[in-house]
């Protein structure tokens, strides 16, 4: 979770506008810009010149859904951005994600006599279609990346790491400068955000490197005395 509260986010963004109350009453634009920055940061895969994908482990979650005999689908979780996996918990089986064209090509998908344990899935709109169509009630665990809810209460904090608090303030101020047509300062804030975010993403990359040979002992220094 982040450290800054919703109230603090608004106050820090307000500083970029000289604490101008015109942007806080009667419409709370500071709050709007903070939540816009929060949502953009957590739902976009790329920002300007940043090539690394944005990674938020705190937003990876799961939920369960029960199939219904003869119903070809279960609902996508309402806060879902991207589905990672669908797992049949009842039968301890990982379903295969297939293209929609392949699902449509299965002519037995609407035939009640062909119902069975599902082995494939495909997302279509707000539903996850299963094939074969379930012949019973099975518990499906859906692993997915979620979209965080907007902050509203004064003590609300973000769901992502505290390291993103400063970039959110910068991005929110950038959005506000664009809205108020202060393009010169918007560009300065854009560059500041790129610098802040790039540094964080580089650190996250250490987890990827830990899984490859980057930190392995070089062959020259391996102890071969056991051979």
Secondary structure, DSSP 8 states (H G I E B T S, - for coil): --SS-HHHHHHHHHHTTTT-GGGTSSS-HHHHHHHHHHHHHHH-S-BTTB-S----GGGEEEEEEE--TT--EEE--TTEEEEEEEEETTTTEE-EE--HHHHHH-GGGG-GGG-B---EEEEETTEEEEES-BSS--EEEEEEEE------STT---SS-GGGHHHHHHHHHHHHHHHTT-HHHHHHHHHHHHHHHHHHHHHHHHHHHTTSGGGS--GGG---TT-
